């Protein structure tokens, strides 16, 4: 019995230590900035980062010389089907959180547990907007065409595709409004790789300012404060 309690104590101490290490890392690592890439190419591509206070999206004009996102994420897959909307916000996250948790009050322990420990599937959430308003929750990015193409590939690599190479729309009524839709994605959400970690990786890949690592939206936005 004594041996059992020693093992139990060591297990508890180890878990508490790991949690403490994670919390400390989650606090400190976002302060380390990955600087923007130096380039002589003109920065003529408009983009944004957007947060709802918890989750971040990458936002682009729907149509540019580099890509027409409406060919990848059709307006027809939204309730409104409004093709006059000029911007698209793209975010990656846990499928269970997206589809089964419309509000925090609806969050189930099973959903949170699966998301935290690589047990769930992931999804891409695409939302169309009429305009972008720069503020505390929305920051503008300026990137080169080459950088944007890297970001396009980053998003494309995150997508599950059918036999025809098209993104797989998730047929669901669990949308957040009239102008959004969900798609099957690759990878698994976890406490080490969250929706905001994904956005941060996209910023790194495309040569934008980013945090060394972050699990939160604040870890990204702290590097875009004026």
Backbone as JSON, one array per atom type, in Angstrom:
{
  "sequence": "XXXXXXXXXXXXXXXXXXXXXXXXXXXXXXXXXXXXXXXXXXXXXXXXXXXXXXXXXXXXXXXXXXXXXXXXXXXXXXXXXXXXXXXXXXXXXXXXXXXXXXXXXXXXXXXXXXXXXXXXXXXXXXXXXXXXXXXXXXXXXXXXXXXXXXXXXXXXXXXXXXXXXXXXXXXXXXXXXXXXXXXXXXXXXXXXXXXXXXXXXXXXXXXXXXXXXXXXXXXXXXXXXX",
  "N": [[0.84, -1.21, 0.0], [1.97, 1.21, 0.79], [3.88, 1.55, -1.2], [2.2, 1.93, -3.37], [1.03, 4.45, -2.78], [3.28, 6.04, -2.95], [3.87, 5.87, -5.67], [1.52, 7.0, -6.65], [1.73, 9.6, -5.61], [4.06, 10.52, -6.92], [3.09, 10.48, -9.51], [1.05, 12.42, -9.42], [2.57, 14.69, -8.74], [4.18, 14.85, -11.01], [2.27, 15.36, -13.01], [1.24, 17.83, -12.12], [3.6, 19.3, -12.34], [4.04, 19.23, -15.12], [1.79, 20.6, -16.03], [2.27, 23.1, -14.89], [4.65, 23.77, -16.22], [3.69, 23.94, -18.82], [1.85, 26.11, -18.6], [3.61, 28.15, -17.88], [5.24, 28.23, -20.16], [3.3, 28.88, -22.05], [2.77, 31.43, -21.28], [5.26, 32.8, -21.46], [6.6, 32.21, -23.99], [5.11, 33.44, -26.15], [6.0, 36.09, -26.03], [8.38, 36.17, -27.34], [9.44, 37.37, -30.3], [9.09, 36.53, -33.72], [10.65, 38.02, -36.27], [9.48, 40.03, -39.06], [9.94, 38.98, -42.43], [12.67, 40.14, -44.36], [12.5, 41.82, -47.4], [12.81, 42.83, -50.84], [10.83, 42.85, -52.61], [7.8, 44.3, -53.82], [5.25, 45.11, -51.46], [2.28, 44.44, -52.05], [-0.01, 43.08, -51.5], [-3.02, 42.71, -49.85], [-4.01, 41.8, -46.6], [-5.36, 40.36, -43.52], [-5.41, 39.87, -39.93], [-7.73, 38.46, -37.74], [-9.66, 38.44, -34.77], [-11.98, 36.91, -32.51], [-11.79, 37.29, -29.91], [-11.01, 34.97, -28.8], [-10.47, 33.07, -30.78], [-8.57, 33.05, -33.8], [-8.53, 34.24, -37.21], [-7.3, 34.16, -40.58], [-7.5, 36.65, -43.01], [-8.56, 37.58, -46.27], [-8.83, 39.39, -49.44], [-11.48, 38.23, -51.47], [-11.05, 37.84, -54.17], [-8.14, 37.99, -56.14], [-5.13, 38.58, -58.05], [-3.63, 36.41, -57.49], [-5.31, 34.36, -56.53], [-8.68, 33.09, -56.58], [-10.68, 32.86, -54.07], [-13.33, 32.11, -53.88], [-13.66, 30.08, -55.63], [-12.61, 27.99, -54.31], [-13.85, 27.96, -51.81], [-16.94, 28.0, -52.17], [-19.47, 30.53, -52.54], [-21.97, 29.47, -52.63], [-22.1, 27.51, -50.72], [-22.82, 28.69, -48.4], [-25.47, 30.0, -46.29], [-26.65, 32.45, -47.1], [-25.57, 32.85, -49.63], [-24.32, 35.04, -50.81], [-22.74, 36.7, -53.17], [-21.62, 39.18, -53.3], [-20.03, 39.81, -51.21], [-16.82, 40.74, -50.13], [-14.55, 39.88, -48.78], [-12.79, 37.12, -47.25], [-12.59, 35.15, -44.39], [-10.48, 32.81, -42.96], [-10.13, 30.06, -40.91], [-8.64, 27.56, -38.82], [-9.49, 24.71, -36.85], [-10.66, 22.67, -34.05], [-12.95, 20.19, -34.95], [-15.09, 19.31, -33.37], [-15.36, 21.38, -31.5], [-16.07, 23.46, -33.24], [-18.53, 22.54, -34.44], [-20.16, 21.46, -32.44], [-20.26, 23.17, -30.33], [-21.69, 25.85, -30.04], [-21.85, 27.97, -28.19], [-19.99, 28.86, -25.18], [-21.41, 27.82, -23.1], [-22.37, 25.49, -24.08], [-20.32, 23.76, -24.12], [-18.93, 20.58, -23.75], [-17.42, 18.22, -21.51], [-16.32, 15.98, -22.76], [-15.9, 16.88, -25.37], [-14.0, 18.91, -24.99], [-11.91, 17.41, -23.86], [-11.23, 15.59, -25.92], [-10.38, 17.43, -27.83], [-8.15, 18.59, -26.58], [-6.3, 16.54, -26.42], [-5.48, 15.45, -28.91], [-7.49, 13.82, -30.0], [-9.63, 14.38, -31.58], [-11.14, 15.34, -34.76], [-10.28, 17.77, -37.3], [-11.29, 20.98, -38.67], [-11.92, 23.44, -41.21], [-13.0, 26.73, -41.02], [-14.78, 28.95, -42.92], [-15.55, 32.26, -43.58], [-17.45, 34.81, -45.03], [-17.11, 38.35, -45.55], [-18.3, 41.72, -45.81], [-16.71, 43.99, -45.51], [-13.58, 44.98, -43.99], [-12.79, 46.17, -40.81], [-10.37, 47.94, -39.31], [-9.02, 47.55, -36.1], [-8.8, 46.9, -32.55], [-9.36, 44.22, -32.69], [-8.78, 43.5, -35.24], [-6.19, 43.47, -37.49], [-4.18, 44.88, -40.04], [-2.29, 43.36, -42.63], [0.55, 43.59, -44.75], [1.79, 42.14, -47.54], [4.05, 40.47, -49.81], [3.56, 39.26, -53.19], [4.79, 36.78, -53.5], [5.02, 35.94, -50.83], [2.32, 35.75, -50.19], [1.51, 33.69, -51.85], [2.84, 31.59, -50.62], [1.35, 31.46, -48.29], [-1.13, 30.8, -49.29], [-0.58, 28.21, -50.19], [-0.02, 27.05, -47.7], [-2.57, 27.08, -46.5], [-3.96, 25.52, -48.36], [-2.64, 23.09, -48.05], [-3.62, 22.34, -45.62], [-6.11, 21.4, -46.06], [-8.56, 18.82, -46.45], [-9.29, 16.83, -49.3], [-11.45, 15.86, -52.0], [-11.8, 13.18, -54.47], [-11.62, 14.62, -56.77], [-10.02, 16.65, -56.14], [-11.14, 18.79, -54.84], [-12.16, 20.94, -52.13], [-13.72, 19.62, -49.22], [-16.88, 20.16, -48.34], [-18.56, 20.48, -45.25], [-21.6, 19.34, -44.53], [-23.84, 20.92, -42.65], [-26.0, 22.31, -40.13], [-24.97, 23.78, -38.21], [-23.85, 26.34, -38.46], [-22.44, 29.65, -37.97], [-23.67, 31.9, -38.83], [-25.15, 33.59, -41.65], [-23.28, 33.64, -43.6], [-21.17, 31.83, -43.57], [-19.28, 28.72, -43.67], [-18.28, 25.26, -43.28], [-15.39, 23.07, -43.61], [-13.76, 19.95, -44.26], [-10.67, 19.18, -42.69], [-7.09, 18.7, -42.33], [-4.96, 17.21, -39.8], [-4.74, 17.44, -36.16], [-6.24, 19.09, -33.49], [-4.84, 20.33, -30.44], [-3.65, 20.88, -27.05], [-1.14, 21.76, -27.5], [-1.11, 22.55, -30.12], [-3.1, 24.76, -31.25], [-6.0, 26.52, -32.6], [-5.04, 29.09, -32.82], [-2.31, 28.7, -32.81], [-2.07, 27.57, -35.3], [-2.79, 29.74, -37.0], [-0.67, 31.44, -36.32], [1.47, 29.94, -37.31], [0.95, 30.15, -40.02], [1.45, 32.88, -40.4], [4.21, 32.93, -39.87], [5.21, 31.31, -41.97], [4.58, 32.86, -44.15], [6.23, 34.99, -43.89], [5.6, 37.05, -42.09], [5.32, 39.11, -39.1], [5.38, 37.31, -36.05], [4.6, 35.23, -33.2], [7.01, 33.3, -31.35], [5.94, 30.91, -30.41], [2.54, 30.23, -29.74], [-0.5, 29.7, -27.96], [-2.69, 31.22, -27.79], [-4.84, 33.92, -28.97], [-3.96, 36.41, -28.14], [-1.24, 36.12, -27.97], [-0.45, 36.4, -30.58], [-1.47, 38.93, -31.37], [-0.17, 40.72, -29.72], [2.13, 41.4, -31.0], [1.36, 43.09, -32.92], [0.54, 45.5, -31.97], [0.04, 48.98, -31.95]],
  "CA": [[0.0, 0.0, 0.0], [2.88, 2.34, 0.87], [4.46, 1.69, -2.52], [1.14, 2.46, -4.22], [0.88, 5.87, -2.51], [4.47, 6.7, -3.48], [3.68, 5.97, -7.13], [0.44, 7.96, -6.86], [2.28, 10.92, -5.31], [4.95, 10.87, -8.02], [2.26, 10.74, -10.69], [0.39, 13.71, -9.21], [3.61, 15.72, -8.82], [4.58, 14.94, -12.41], [1.19, 16.03, -13.74], [1.24, 19.23, -11.7], [4.79, 19.9, -12.92], [3.83, 19.41, -16.56], [0.81, 21.67, -16.19], [2.96, 24.34, -14.55], [5.57, 24.04, -17.32], [2.89, 24.38, -19.97], [1.34, 27.45, -18.33], [4.74, 29.07, -17.93], [5.62, 28.35, -21.57], [2.21, 29.57, -22.74], [2.87, 32.84, -20.92], [6.53, 33.42, -21.84], [7.01, 32.04, -25.38], [4.53, 34.42, -27.07], [6.73, 37.35, -26.0], [9.51, 36.07, -28.27], [8.92, 37.71, -31.64], [9.74, 36.14, -34.98], [10.51, 39.26, -37.05], [9.0, 39.93, -40.44], [10.97, 38.69, -43.43], [13.15, 41.28, -45.14], [12.34, 41.57, -48.83], [12.76, 44.0, -51.71], [9.64, 42.73, -53.45], [6.74, 45.21, -53.35], [4.19, 44.53, -50.61], [1.05, 44.94, -52.66], [-1.12, 42.16, -51.2], [-3.77, 43.08, -48.64], [-4.5, 40.69, -45.78], [-5.67, 40.78, -42.16], [-5.65, 38.87, -38.9], [-8.98, 38.82, -37.08], [-9.96, 37.62, -33.6], [-13.26, 37.11, -31.82], [-11.45, 37.33, -28.5], [-10.46, 33.66, -28.44], [-10.06, 32.37, -32.0], [-8.09, 33.93, -34.87], [-8.67, 33.9, -38.63], [-6.57, 34.9, -41.6], [-8.52, 37.25, -43.87], [-8.04, 38.02, -47.57], [-9.83, 39.69, -50.48], [-11.93, 36.98, -52.1], [-10.44, 37.7, -55.5], [-6.9, 38.71, -56.42], [-4.45, 37.95, -59.18], [-3.05, 35.15, -57.02], [-6.31, 33.31, -56.29], [-10.09, 33.41, -56.36], [-11.06, 31.94, -52.99], [-14.7, 31.62, -54.06], [-13.59, 28.82, -56.36], [-12.24, 26.98, -53.32], [-14.91, 28.0, -50.8], [-18.02, 28.64, -52.92], [-20.54, 31.26, -51.86], [-23.16, 28.61, -52.62], [-22.09, 26.66, -49.53], [-23.33, 29.47, -47.27], [-26.93, 30.18, -46.29], [-27.03, 33.65, -47.86], [-25.07, 32.74, -51.0], [-24.13, 36.43, -51.22], [-21.48, 36.81, -53.9], [-21.12, 40.56, -53.26], [-19.12, 39.93, -50.08], [-15.51, 40.94, -50.76], [-13.45, 39.32, -48.0], [-13.01, 35.79, -46.69], [-11.79, 34.81, -43.21], [-10.22, 31.37, -42.94], [-9.56, 29.62, -39.65], [-8.54, 26.12, -38.59], [-9.76, 24.38, -35.46], [-11.22, 21.36, -33.74], [-14.27, 20.02, -35.55], [-16.06, 19.22, -32.3], [-15.59, 22.73, -30.99], [-16.78, 24.22, -34.26], [-19.87, 22.08, -34.78], [-20.96, 21.04, -31.29], [-20.16, 24.14, -29.24], [-22.03, 27.2, -30.51], [-21.49, 28.9, -27.12], [-19.23, 28.19, -24.13], [-22.35, 27.1, -22.24], [-22.63, 24.19, -24.7], [-19.1, 22.96, -24.11], [-18.96, 19.33, -23.0], [-16.1, 17.75, -21.1], [-15.81, 15.04, -23.77], [-15.43, 17.68, -26.51], [-12.76, 19.57, -24.58], [-10.88, 16.38, -23.65], [-10.8, 15.12, -27.23], [-9.64, 18.5, -28.49], [-6.88, 18.84, -25.9], [-5.37, 15.42, -26.49], [-5.31, 14.91, -30.27], [-8.45, 12.74, -30.23], [-10.7, 14.82, -32.47], [-10.82, 15.73, -36.12], [-10.2, 19.21, -37.47], [-12.11, 21.57, -39.73], [-11.67, 24.82, -41.61], [-14.18, 27.59, -40.99], [-14.64, 30.03, -43.89], [-16.6, 33.25, -43.38], [-17.38, 35.95, -45.93], [-17.42, 39.65, -44.99], [-18.43, 42.83, -46.76], [-15.55, 44.85, -45.35], [-12.77, 44.81, -42.8], [-12.62, 47.39, -40.03], [-9.17, 47.8, -38.49], [-9.22, 47.91, -34.7], [-8.11, 46.01, -31.62], [-9.63, 42.84, -33.06], [-8.46, 43.3, -36.66], [-4.96, 44.15, -37.88], [-3.87, 44.73, -41.46], [-0.98, 42.86, -43.03], [0.96, 43.9, -46.11], [2.74, 41.1, -47.94], [4.38, 40.38, -51.23], [2.85, 38.2, -53.91], [5.47, 35.52, -53.18], [4.62, 35.58, -49.47], [0.91, 35.36, -50.23], [1.44, 32.37, -52.47], [3.23, 30.63, -49.59], [0.23, 31.35, -47.37], [-2.15, 30.05, -50.03], [-0.17, 26.8, -50.12], [-0.19, 26.64, -46.31], [-3.99, 26.8, -46.3], [-4.33, 24.4, -49.22], [-2.08, 21.88, -47.45], [-4.42, 22.01, -44.43], [-7.44, 20.97, -46.48], [-8.87, 17.51, -47.0], [-9.84, 17.01, -50.63], [-12.09, 14.67, -52.58], [-11.07, 12.57, -55.58], [-11.45, 15.64, -57.8], [-9.12, 17.68, -55.65], [-11.91, 19.91, -54.3], [-12.34, 20.95, -50.69], [-14.91, 18.87, -48.82], [-17.81, 20.94, -47.52], [-19.26, 19.75, -44.2], [-23.02, 19.69, -44.57], [-24.29, 21.06, -41.27], [-26.77, 23.5, -39.79], [-24.28, 24.39, -37.07], [-23.07, 27.5, -38.89], [-22.53, 30.76, -37.02], [-24.46, 32.97, -39.43], [-25.62, 33.34, -43.01], [-22.2, 33.8, -44.58], [-20.04, 30.96, -43.26], [-19.41, 27.29, -43.94], [-17.19, 24.45, -42.72], [-14.77, 22.13, -44.53], [-12.89, 18.96, -43.65], [-9.27, 19.6, -42.69], [-6.08, 17.75, -41.86], [-4.34, 17.5, -38.52], [-5.54, 17.35, -34.94], [-6.12, 20.16, -32.5], [-4.38, 19.89, -29.12], [-3.21, 22.01, -26.22], [0.14, 22.22, -28.06], [-1.34, 23.12, -31.44], [-4.46, 25.27, -31.23], [-6.39, 27.31, -33.76], [-4.17, 30.26, -32.88], [-1.0, 28.2, -33.22], [-2.17, 27.4, -36.76], [-2.7, 31.08, -37.58], [0.69, 31.91, -36.1], [2.34, 29.23, -38.26], [0.71, 30.77, -41.32], [2.17, 34.15, -40.42], [5.64, 32.62, -39.99], [5.49, 30.78, -43.3], [4.44, 33.92, -45.14], [7.2, 36.05, -43.63], [5.02, 38.13, -41.28], [5.64, 39.07, -37.68], [4.65, 36.25, -35.36], [5.17, 34.77, -31.93], [7.79, 32.07, -31.45], [4.86, 29.91, -30.27], [1.44, 30.72, -28.93], [-1.76, 28.97, -27.97], [-3.78, 32.19, -27.69], [-4.88, 35.03, -29.92], [-3.19, 37.51, -27.58], [0.16, 35.88, -28.3], [-0.24, 36.94, -31.93], [-1.83, 40.34, -31.47], [0.77, 41.56, -28.97], [3.17, 41.82, -31.93], [0.75, 44.01, -33.88], [0.06, 46.66, -31.26], [0.64, 50.22, -32.47]],
  "C": [[0.88, 1.26, 0.0], [3.51, 2.63, -0.5], [3.45, 2.32, -3.49], [1.02, 3.98, -4.04], [2.1, 6.66, -3.0], [4.34, 6.91, -4.99], [2.61, 7.02, -7.44], [0.94, 9.39, -6.65], [3.19, 11.4, -6.44], [4.17, 11.23, -9.28], [1.61, 12.12, -10.6], [1.39, 14.85, -9.35], [4.05, 15.94, -10.27], [3.54, 15.69, -13.24], [1.15, 17.51, -13.42], [2.45, 19.97, -12.3], [4.64, 20.19, -14.4], [2.85, 20.54, -16.83], [1.46, 23.03, -15.93], [3.93, 24.75, -15.66], [4.82, 24.56, -18.54], [2.4, 25.81, -19.78], [2.44, 28.5, -18.4], [5.17, 29.31, -19.38], [4.58, 29.14, -22.34], [2.24, 31.06, -22.45], [4.11, 33.49, -21.53], [6.84, 33.36, -23.34], [6.37, 33.03, -26.35], [5.24, 35.77, -27.09], [7.92, 37.35, -26.96], [8.99, 36.29, -29.68], [9.77, 37.12, -32.75], [9.57, 37.34, -35.91], [10.02, 39.0, -38.47], [10.19, 39.7, -41.38], [11.37, 39.97, -44.16], [13.09, 40.93, -46.63], [12.32, 42.88, -49.6], [11.56, 43.96, -52.65], [8.54, 43.64, -52.93], [5.66, 44.48, -52.55], [2.85, 45.09, -51.07], [-0.14, 44.0, -52.45], [-1.72, 42.54, -49.85], [-4.24, 41.83, -47.91], [-4.71, 41.2, -44.36], [-5.59, 39.57, -41.22], [-6.83, 39.37, -38.07], [-9.19, 37.9, -35.88], [-11.35, 37.93, -33.06], [-13.05, 37.18, -30.31], [-10.86, 36.03, -27.99], [-9.78, 33.02, -29.65], [-9.64, 33.37, -33.07], [-8.33, 33.34, -36.25], [-7.67, 34.7, -39.44], [-7.59, 35.38, -42.62], [-7.88, 37.81, -45.14], [-9.17, 38.56, -48.44], [-10.22, 38.38, -51.16], [-11.2, 36.76, -53.42], [-9.2, 38.57, -55.62], [-6.24, 38.03, -57.6], [-3.86, 36.59, -58.8], [-4.07, 34.02, -56.91], [-7.71, 33.9, -56.22], [-10.59, 32.41, -55.32], [-12.47, 31.4, -53.15], [-14.76, 30.37, -54.92], [-13.23, 27.66, -55.43], [-13.32, 26.81, -52.25], [-16.12, 28.71, -51.42], [-19.03, 29.38, -52.04], [-21.77, 30.37, -51.68], [-23.22, 27.7, -51.4], [-22.52, 27.4, -48.26], [-24.84, 29.61, -47.38], [-27.34, 31.33, -47.19], [-26.65, 33.57, -49.33], [-24.81, 34.12, -51.61], [-22.76, 36.63, -51.85], [-20.95, 38.24, -53.96], [-20.14, 40.77, -52.11], [-17.68, 39.83, -50.57], [-14.34, 40.31, -50.03], [-13.82, 37.94, -47.46], [-12.05, 35.57, -45.52], [-11.69, 33.29, -43.13], [-9.53, 31.01, -41.63], [-9.61, 28.11, -39.52], [-8.84, 25.85, -37.13], [-10.31, 22.98, -35.28], [-12.65, 21.27, -34.26], [-15.37, 19.96, -34.5], [-16.4, 20.57, -31.7], [-16.44, 23.53, -31.97], [-18.25, 23.84, -34.37], [-20.76, 21.8, -33.57], [-20.98, 22.06, -30.15], [-20.44, 25.56, -29.73], [-21.75, 28.29, -29.5], [-20.71, 28.13, -26.07], [-20.14, 27.39, -23.2], [-22.63, 25.7, -22.77], [-21.42, 23.26, -24.67], [-19.24, 21.74, -23.2], [-17.55, 18.91, -22.63], [-15.5, 16.84, -22.16], [-15.24, 15.79, -24.97], [-14.09, 18.31, -26.18], [-11.62, 18.57, -24.43], [-10.34, 15.88, -24.98], [-9.94, 16.16, -27.93], [-8.25, 18.67, -27.89], [-5.85, 17.77, -26.17], [-5.39, 14.69, -27.83], [-6.35, 13.85, -30.65], [-9.55, 13.11, -31.21], [-10.2, 15.07, -33.88], [-10.8, 17.26, -36.21], [-11.07, 19.67, -38.63], [-11.6, 22.97, -40.03], [-13.0, 25.56, -41.61], [-13.92, 28.77, -41.92], [-15.83, 30.97, -43.77], [-16.39, 34.42, -44.32], [-17.8, 37.23, -45.22], [-17.52, 40.7, -46.09], [-17.21, 43.72, -46.72], [-14.8, 44.49, -44.08], [-12.59, 46.15, -42.12], [-11.44, 47.19, -39.07], [-9.44, 48.32, -37.08], [-8.43, 46.97, -33.81], [-8.26, 44.54, -32.01], [-9.27, 42.52, -34.51], [-7.25, 44.13, -37.05], [-4.63, 43.85, -39.34], [-2.45, 44.23, -41.66], [-0.7, 43.34, -44.45], [2.05, 42.91, -46.49], [2.99, 41.12, -49.43], [3.56, 39.26, -51.88], [3.46, 36.83, -53.6], [5.07, 35.03, -51.79], [3.18, 35.09, -49.45], [0.75, 33.98, -50.83], [1.88, 31.28, -51.49], [2.09, 30.39, -48.61], [-0.93, 30.59, -48.01], [-1.84, 28.56, -49.98], [-0.34, 26.24, -48.71], [-1.64, 26.26, -46.03], [-4.42, 25.58, -47.11], [-3.83, 23.08, -48.63], [-2.87, 21.42, -46.23], [-5.76, 21.38, -44.79], [-7.49, 19.48, -46.85], [-9.55, 17.73, -48.34], [-10.48, 15.72, -51.12], [-11.27, 14.17, -53.77], [-10.8, 13.57, -56.7], [-10.54, 16.77, -57.36], [-9.83, 18.89, -55.06], [-12.03, 19.79, -52.78], [-13.68, 20.33, -50.32], [-15.76, 19.68, -47.85], [-18.5, 20.03, -46.5], [-20.71, 20.22, -44.19], [-23.56, 19.72, -43.14], [-25.12, 22.33, -41.12], [-26.1, 24.28, -38.66], [-23.37, 25.53, -37.51], [-23.31, 28.65, -37.93], [-23.39, 31.91, -37.53], [-24.87, 32.59, -40.83], [-24.49, 33.3, -44.04], [-20.98, 32.93, -44.29], [-20.34, 29.51, -43.58], [-18.17, 26.58, -43.39], [-16.69, 23.43, -43.76], [-13.87, 21.16, -43.75], [-11.43, 19.4, -43.77], [-8.37, 18.5, -42.15], [-5.57, 18.16, -40.48], [-5.29, 17.39, -37.36], [-5.21, 18.51, -34.02], [-5.59, 19.56, -31.19], [-3.97, 21.1, -28.31], [-1.86, 22.54, -26.68], [-0.02, 22.86, -29.43], [-2.81, 23.51, -31.55], [-4.78, 25.99, -32.53], [-5.48, 28.52, -33.94], [-2.73, 29.88, -33.23], [-0.96, 28.05, -34.74], [-2.05, 28.74, -37.47], [-1.29, 31.62, -37.48], [1.67, 31.24, -37.06], [2.18, 29.81, -39.66], [1.44, 32.1, -41.47], [3.67, 33.92, -40.58], [5.98, 32.22, -41.42], [5.45, 31.88, -44.35], [5.31, 35.14, -44.83], [6.66, 37.24, -42.86], [5.51, 38.04, -39.84], [4.79, 38.01, -37.0], [5.3, 35.98, -34.01], [6.0, 33.52, -32.18], [6.87, 30.85, -31.35], [3.77, 30.55, -29.43], [0.24, 29.79, -29.04], [-2.94, 29.92, -28.03], [-3.72, 33.24, -28.77], [-4.02, 36.2, -29.44], [-1.71, 37.36, -27.88], [0.53, 36.37, -29.69], [-0.38, 38.45, -31.93], [-0.88, 41.26, -30.7], [1.88, 42.08, -29.87], [2.64, 42.77, -33.01], [0.11, 45.21, -33.2], [0.79, 47.9, -31.78], [1.36, 50.97, -31.35]]
}
